[in-house]
């Protein structure tokens, strides 16, 4: 546990939250018990044959990237990726705010935005018509690449005495924005556990303030660890972070088999002395199915060929590897598939492009 006396001004918090997540490629992401990287994971610098020059005559002048809340991790990643792609592709790409990854998928599927961040889990549910967060089957989007893990983190004031999900019965718990990955997955955790609690859907910053005022008992956030919201709260409060028990995890994956077991190593948070076992899903980049093939090809290529620069701006990009495309759960955009085939990655049949 850690405590500091200084409270940071609210206006500055969003900037600090963003800056705390920026890291260079020299730092290796912690190993987890999730799916190991696929073979042939690094994009070679040279392709077997020189690629044909892409016809840009049909490219749009503007693209929207559905990212997330301005201070959310997907929102911050979008604020990095959009201007980078604008520079790489020489077209205007804007990061658009939303309520979270389910909303992002719907925005792309409905054509409100051409690009978006969603989860491999949500993509599969929407594609197969099994989603509980929408009443329709979505087939107007295509996968481009997996990005980074969304790790579930639960935190509470040490004085609350709470140190497990099982102890949340009857407590007030914040699940971040309604419809977000945090909200969706924590509701599932509570559902399979049979735990009844009072749920709020405040922003992480607002939830932190209410926990400080003893109005909220616990908050949950999904994203990279250490999550900036946890670090913000711990700057002025003795804090406990906890995960999910094996008993709850077994019930969860029996009903929702898209969550991986994830280990947050000891020392991830300064005061953390033991590993924390929790769950994670994967964030991925998607595009509208009708987005021009050459554009998506050049976008995919630009991201992989500029990873060193991108991961120097945000730690999320240290998780990006071309070989991990096999972990996508829905068909690839033809432009993205063209790039993977060009660098020698064999694509599973279930993610090959379809009409």
C-alpha positions as CSV (number, residue, x, y, z in Angstrom):
1,X,0.0,0.0,0.0
2,X,1.1,3.5,-0.6
3,X,-0.1,7.0,0.5
4,X,0.7,10.5,-0.6
5,X,-0.7,13.7,0.8
6,X,-0.9,15.8,-2.3
7,X,-4.1,15.8,-4.3
8,X,-3.7,16.7,-8.0
9,X,-6.0,19.3,-9.6
10,X,-8.9,17.7,-11.6
11,X,-7.9,19.5,-14.8
12,X,-4.4,18.0,-14.7
13,X,-5.5,14.5,-13.9
14,X,-6.4,13.5,-17.4
15,X,-3.0,14.6,-18.7
16,X,-1.3,12.7,-15.9
17,X,-3.4,9.6,-16.7
18,X,-2.3,9.7,-20.3
19,X,1.3,10.4,-19.5
20,X,1.5,7.6,-17.0
21,X,0.7,5.1,-19.7
22,X,3.3,6.2,-22.2
23,X,6.4,4.0,-22.2
24,X,9.2,3.1,-24.6
25,X,9.7,-0.2,-26.4
26,X,12.6,-1.1,-24.1
27,X,10.1,-2.3,-21.5
28,X,8.9,-5.8,-22.1
29,X,5.2,-6.4,-21.3
30,X,4.7,-8.8,-18.3
31,X,4.2,-12.5,-19.2
32,X,0.8,-13.9,-18.5
33,X,-0.9,-17.2,-18.4
34,X,-3.0,-16.3,-21.4
35,X,-2.4,-17.4,-25.0
36,X,1.3,-17.4,-25.9
37,X,2.4,-15.4,-29.0
38,X,2.0,-17.3,-32.2
39,X,5.0,-18.4,-34.3
40,X,6.2,-16.1,-37.1
41,X,5.0,-13.2,-35.0
42,X,7.4,-10.5,-36.2
43,X,6.8,-8.8,-39.5
44,X,9.9,-9.0,-41.6
45,X,11.4,-5.8,-42.9
46,X,11.5,-7.2,-46.5
47,X,8.7,-8.9,-48.3
48,X,9.3,-11.7,-50.8
49,X,8.2,-9.7,-53.7
50,X,8.1,-5.9,-54.1
51,X,4.5,-4.8,-53.5
52,X,2.6,-3.0,-56.2
53,X,2.0,0.7,-55.7
54,X,-1.4,1.3,-54.1
55,X,-4.0,3.2,-56.1
56,X,-5.1,6.1,-53.8
57,X,-7.6,7.6,-56.1
58,X,-10.6,6.1,-54.3
59,X,-9.4,6.9,-50.8
60,X,-11.7,9.1,-48.7
61,X,-10.4,12.4,-47.4
62,X,-11.5,11.7,-43.8
63,X,-11.8,8.7,-41.5
64,X,-13.3,8.5,-38.0
65,X,-11.8,6.1,-35.4
66,X,-14.3,5.2,-32.7
67,X,-12.0,5.0,-29.6
68,X,-13.7,5.5,-26.2
69,X,-13.9,8.0,-23.4
70,X,-11.3,10.8,-23.6
71,X,-9.5,9.6,-20.5
72,X,-10.1,5.8,-21.1
73,X,-7.2,3.7,-22.3
74,X,-8.7,3.2,-25.7
75,X,-9.4,6.9,-25.9
76,X,-5.8,7.7,-25.1
77,X,-4.5,5.0,-27.6
78,X,-6.8,6.5,-30.2
79,X,-5.4,10.0,-29.5
80,X,-1.9,8.5,-30.4
81,X,-2.9,6.3,-33.3
82,X,-5.2,8.7,-35.2
83,X,-2.6,11.5,-35.8
84,X,0.1,8.9,-36.5
85,X,-2.0,7.3,-39.2
86,X,-2.8,10.8,-40.5
87,X,0.9,11.3,-41.0
88,X,1.6,7.8,-42.4
89,X,-1.3,7.7,-44.9
90,X,-1.6,11.4,-45.7
91,X,-5.3,11.5,-45.0
92,X,-7.2,13.0,-42.1
93,X,-8.1,10.5,-39.3
94,X,-9.8,11.7,-36.2
95,X,-10.2,9.8,-32.9
96,X,-13.9,10.0,-31.8
97,X,-15.2,9.6,-28.3
98,X,-17.7,7.0,-27.3
99,X,-19.0,5.1,-24.3
100,X,-16.8,2.1,-24.9
101,X,-15.9,-0.9,-27.0
102,X,-19.4,-2.2,-27.6
103,X,-20.5,1.2,-28.8
104,X,-17.4,1.4,-31.0
105,X,-18.3,-1.8,-32.8
106,X,-21.9,-0.6,-33.4
107,X,-20.6,2.7,-34.7
108,X,-18.4,0.9,-37.3
109,X,-21.1,-1.6,-38.1
110,X,-23.6,1.2,-38.7
111,X,-21.2,3.3,-40.7
112,X,-20.9,6.1,-38.2
113,X,-17.1,5.6,-38.1
114,X,-14.9,3.8,-40.5
115,X,-12.5,2.4,-37.9
116,X,-12.9,1.4,-34.2
117,X,-11.5,-0.3,-31.2
118,X,-13.5,-3.3,-29.9
119,X,-12.8,-6.6,-28.1
120,X,-12.2,-9.9,-29.7
121,X,-15.0,-11.1,-27.4
122,X,-17.5,-8.5,-28.4
123,X,-16.7,-9.0,-32.1
124,X,-17.4,-12.7,-31.8
125,X,-20.6,-12.1,-29.9
126,X,-21.8,-9.5,-32.4
127,X,-20.9,-11.6,-35.4
128,X,-22.6,-14.8,-34.1
129,X,-25.7,-12.9,-32.8
130,X,-25.1,-14.1,-29.2
131,X,-24.4,-10.6,-27.7
132,X,-26.5,-9.5,-24.7
133,X,-25.6,-5.8,-25.3
134,X,-27.2,-5.6,-28.7
135,X,-30.3,-7.3,-30.2
136,X,-28.9,-7.6,-33.7
137,X,-26.3,-9.6,-35.5
138,X,-23.5,-7.4,-36.8
139,X,-21.7,-8.4,-40.0
140,X,-20.7,-5.0,-41.5
141,X,-17.2,-4.9,-39.9
142,X,-14.0,-6.7,-40.4
143,X,-10.9,-7.3,-38.2
144,X,-7.5,-5.7,-38.8
145,X,-5.3,-6.7,-35.9
146,X,-5.3,-7.5,-32.1
147,X,-3.8,-4.7,-30.0
148,X,-3.4,-5.0,-26.3
149,X,-5.0,-6.9,-23.3
150,X,-7.9,-5.5,-21.3
151,X,-7.0,-6.6,-17.8
152,X,-9.7,-6.4,-15.1
153,X,-8.5,-4.6,-11.9
154,X,-10.6,-4.2,-8.7
155,X,-9.5,-1.6,-6.2
156,X,-10.8,-0.2,-2.9
157,X,-9.7,1.9,0.1
158,X,-7.7,-0.3,2.5
159,X,-10.1,0.9,5.3
160,X,-13.0,-0.8,3.5
161,X,-11.7,-4.3,4.5
162,X,-12.6,-5.6,1.1
163,X,-10.1,-7.9,-0.6
164,X,-12.1,-10.1,-2.9
165,X,-15.1,-10.1,-5.3
166,X,-16.9,-12.4,-2.8
167,X,-16.9,-9.5,-0.3
168,X,-18.8,-7.1,-2.6
169,X,-22.2,-8.4,-1.5
170,X,-24.4,-5.4,-0.6
171,X,-21.6,-2.9,-1.3
172,X,-21.7,0.0,-3.8
173,X,-19.4,-0.8,-6.8
174,X,-18.5,1.4,-9.7
175,X,-18.2,-0.3,-13.1
176,X,-17.0,2.6,-15.2
177,X,-19.1,3.9,-18.1
178,X,-22.3,1.9,-18.9
179,X,-21.7,-0.4,-21.9
180,X,-18.0,-0.3,-21.5
181,X,-15.8,-3.5,-21.4
182,X,-15.5,-2.9,-17.6
183,X,-19.2,-2.7,-17.1
184,X,-20.1,-5.6,-19.3
185,X,-17.5,-8.1,-17.9
186,X,-17.9,-7.1,-14.3
187,X,-21.7,-7.5,-14.5
188,X,-20.9,-11.0,-15.8
189,X,-18.6,-11.7,-12.9
190,X,-21.3,-10.6,-10.5
191,X,-23.9,-12.6,-12.3
192,X,-22.1,-15.9,-12.2
193,X,-21.1,-15.3,-8.6
194,X,-24.6,-14.6,-7.4
195,X,-23.4,-11.4,-5.8
196,X,-25.9,-8.5,-5.4
197,X,-24.4,-5.1,-5.0
198,X,-25.3,-1.5,-5.8
199,X,-23.9,-0.6,-9.2
200,X,-22.8,2.9,-10.3
201,X,-21.5,3.9,-13.8
202,X,-19.3,6.8,-13.1
203,X,-16.1,7.8,-14.9
204,X,-13.0,6.5,-13.1
205,X,-12.1,10.0,-11.8
206,X,-15.6,10.6,-10.4
207,X,-15.6,7.1,-8.8
208,X,-12.2,7.8,-7.2
209,X,-13.6,11.0,-5.7
210,X,-16.7,9.1,-4.4
211,X,-14.5,6.4,-2.9
212,X,-12.5,9.0,-1.1
213,X,-15.8,10.4,0.3
214,X,-16.9,6.8,1.3
215,X,-19.8,6.9,-1.1
216,X,-18.5,4.1,-3.2
217,X,-16.9,1.0,-1.7
218,X,-15.0,-0.4,-4.7
219,X,-14.2,0.5,-8.3
220,X,-13.4,-1.7,-11.3
221,X,-11.4,-0.8,-14.4
222,X,-10.3,-2.8,-17.5
223,X,-7.2,-2.0,-19.4
224,X,-3.4,-2.2,-19.1
225,X,-1.9,-2.7,-15.7
226,X,-1.1,-0.6,-13.7
227,X,-4.3,1.2,-14.7
228,X,-4.0,5.0,-14.4
229,X,-7.3,5.2,-12.5
230,X,-5.8,3.0,-9.8
231,X,-2.6,5.0,-9.6
232,X,-4.6,8.2,-9.4
233,X,-6.6,6.9,-6.4
234,X,-3.5,5.4,-4.7
235,X,-1.7,8.8,-4.9
236,X,-3.9,10.0,-2.0
237,X,-5.4,6.9,-0.4
238,X,-4.1,3.6,1.1
239,X,-5.3,1.2,-1.6
240,X,-5.9,-2.5,-2.1
241,X,-6.0,-4.1,-5.5
242,X,-7.5,-7.6,-5.9
243,X,-8.4,-10.1,-8.6
244,X,-10.8,-13.0,-9.2
245,X,-10.8,-16.4,-7.5
246,X,-10.5,-19.6,-9.3
247,X,-14.0,-20.6,-8.3
248,X,-15.5,-17.5,-9.9
249,X,-13.3,-17.8,-13.0
250,X,-14.4,-21.4,-13.6
251,X,-18.1,-20.3,-13.5
252,X,-17.3,-17.3,-15.7
253,X,-15.6,-19.2,-18.6
254,X,-18.2,-22.0,-18.4
255,X,-20.8,-19.4,-19.5
256,X,-18.5,-16.8,-21.3
257,X,-15.5,-18.6,-22.8
258,X,-13.8,-15.5,-24.2
259,X,-12.0,-14.4,-21.0
260,X,-8.4,-15.5,-20.4
261,X,-6.8,-16.0,-17.0
262,X,-4.2,-13.2,-16.5
263,X,-1.5,-12.8,-13.9
264,X,-0.7,-9.2,-12.7
265,X,2.9,-9.8,-11.5
266,X,3.9,-8.6,-8.0
267,X,5.4,-5.1,-8.2
268,X,3.1,-3.9,-11.0
269,X,1.7,-1.6,-8.4
270,X,4.4,-0.1,-6.1
271,X,2.8,-1.6,-3.0
272,X,1.9,-5.0,-4.5
273,X,3.8,-7.8,-3.0
274,X,2.1,-10.8,-4.5
275,X,0.8,-11.8,-7.9
276,X,-2.9,-11.1,-8.6
277,X,-5.0,-13.6,-10.6
278,X,-7.6,-11.9,-12.7
279,X,-9.1,-12.0,-16.2
280,X,-8.4,-10.3,-19.5
281,X,-9.8,-10.0,-23.0
282,X,-8.1,-8.5,-26.1
283,X,-8.7,-5.1,-27.7
284,X,-8.5,-5.1,-31.5
285,X,-8.8,-2.7,-34.4
286,X,-11.7,-3.1,-36.8
287,X,-12.8,-1.4,-40.0
288,X,-16.0,-1.2,-42.0
289,X,-16.3,-4.0,-44.5
290,X,-16.5,-1.6,-47.4
291,X,-13.5,0.4,-46.6
292,X,-11.2,0.5,-49.6
293,X,-8.8,-2.5,-49.7
294,X,-5.7,-0.6,-50.6
295,X,-6.3,1.8,-47.8
296,X,-6.6,-0.9,-45.1
297,X,-3.5,-2.7,-46.6
298,X,-1.4,0.5,-46.3
299,X,-2.8,1.2,-42.8
300,X,-2.0,-2.3,-41.6
301,X,1.5,-2.1,-43.1
302,X,2.1,1.4,-41.6
303,X,1.2,0.3,-38.1
304,X,3.5,-2.7,-38.1
305,X,6.4,-0.9,-39.9
306,X,6.2,2.0,-37.4
307,X,5.8,0.0,-34.2
308,X,9.1,1.3,-32.7
309,X,7.8,4.9,-33.0
310,X,4.3,4.0,-31.8
311,X,5.3,2.0,-28.7
312,X,7.6,4.9,-27.8
313,X,4.4,7.0,-27.5
314,X,2.2,4.4,-25.7
315,X,2.9,1.1,-23.9
316,X,-0.1,-0.5,-25.6
317,X,1.8,-0.9,-28.8
318,X,4.5,-3.1,-27.1
319,X,1.9,-5.8,-27.2
320,X,1.3,-5.6,-31.0
321,X,2.7,-8.5,-33.0
322,X,1.7,-9.6,-36.5
323,X,1.6,-13.3,-35.7
324,X,-1.1,-12.7,-33.0
325,X,-3.6,-12.0,-35.9
326,X,-4.5,-15.7,-35.5
327,X,-6.2,-14.7,-32.2
328,X,-8.8,-12.6,-34.1
329,X,-12.3,-14.0,-33.7
330,X,-14.0,-12.7,-36.9
331,X,-13.0,-12.5,-40.6
332,X,-10.2,-10.1,-41.6
333,X,-10.6,-7.2,-44.0
334,X,-9.2,-8.1,-47.4
335,X,-6.6,-5.3,-47.2
336,X,-5.3,-6.6,-43.8
337,X,-5.3,-10.2,-45.0
338,X,-3.2,-9.1,-48.0
339,X,-0.5,-7.7,-45.8
340,X,-0.4,-10.8,-43.5
341,X,-0.1,-13.1,-46.5
342,X,2.6,-10.9,-48.0
343,X,4.8,-11.3,-44.9
344,X,4.2,-15.1,-44.9
345,X,1.6,-15.6,-42.1
346,X,-0.7,-18.5,-42.7
347,X,-4.2,-17.4,-41.8
348,X,-6.7,-19.8,-40.2
349,X,-9.8,-20.5,-42.3
350,X,-12.2,-18.8,-39.8
351,X,-10.5,-15.4,-40.1
352,X,-9.9,-15.4,-43.9
353,X,-11.7,-12.6,-45.8
354,X,-15.3,-13.2,-46.9
355,X,-17.5,-11.2,-49.3
